[in-house]
């Protein structure tokens, strides 16, 4: 975050004291290394007290007076705040990795770099269970798209080991249909009580009626993507491509999404216990967390815009 170092609590407090009094340390007040460091910072106008948006604020507006870096308006945190700050954002993002947390924190805070975040979350019990290290993963095969809704990747996430019964319809949901636009990384998550092609086709029709159909849909060899799904694709002029059997690398992007989804559900289960997690109700939150996270290939969050609707 611009190379800004983490301030000690003493330096942080002293800076605020002099900024509030609109004065600088006198000759007698800059004898210690700390006082001299604060004096140099004030002379260079490195810091200021300003009213800015702080995502930690409990005010409705989120606006608080904070010590900020003058050039970037990013909030300065001191050493004793860092652990709590990372923990707060880790909880809000449901156990996101260091790169995602850095993307979220760097929008508002100065001085917390990715290595510091990684060091902190690697030491937590939740992170060790959520992000185990595997050294035998096959390389993912890149899938290219040049515009929005050129290619969608489809997959079904099996959550039958943690089914959720939803009232008042009494349906028990066991699967999640995940649909990813390859270009924009826009994600749709839909709960399903079963894995029949009819249920999948219903959700596809609902989504594509809203945002328009893609040119290509890509899925694995699962039977849930055949039959009615193939008929719907044909009617909407969608080309269907299937990955090779036992070759998950060709579904690389959607596989990463599914891993992220399972990780967030595991996080909720770690925090709340199995009985306290209704992942059906949480799906919109998981979707939102994915959308607001910068993606490595894009370098930013990207919002899908509606396409022209194809009338059947």
Number of C-alpha atoms within 10 A of each C-alpha: 17 13 9 13 15 19 16 15 14 12 16 17 14 17 23 16 13 15 16 11 8 9 11 19 17 10 10 8 12 16 11 9 9 14 21 15 13 19 22 14 14 19 10 9 12 14 22 21 17 16 14 17 17 18 15 12 11 10 10 6 10 13 16 16 13 19 22 22 21 15 11 14 20 24 24 22 22 18 15 12 14 17 13 10 16 21 17 13 18 20 13 12 22 21 24 24 20 21 17 20 24 24 19 17 21 17 11 18 23 23 23 24 22 19 11 15 22 17 11 16 22 15 10 11 10 15 19 12 14 19 16 7 9 6 5 6 8 9 10 15 13 11 14 10 15 10 11 20 26 18 26 25 24 23 22 24 19 17 17 14 8 15 16 22 14 13 8 6 7 9 13 17 19 21 22 26 20 22 24 22 23 22 20 22 25 21 21 21 20 18 23 22 16 18 19 16 17 16 17 23 21 13 17 21 16 11 15 18 17 14 16 19 25 19 16 17 22 21 22 21 15 14 11 20 23 19 13 17 22 16 13 17 21 12 12 18 14 18 14 18 14 16 15 13 10 9 13 17 18 22 22 17 20 26 20 12 18 20 13 20 23 18 20 21 24 20 22 20 16 16 14 11 11 13 9 11 19 17 24 20 12 14 18 14 13 21 17 15 17 21 20 16 20 19 17 10 8 11 10 13 16 16 13 15 12 14 15 12 12 14 8 7
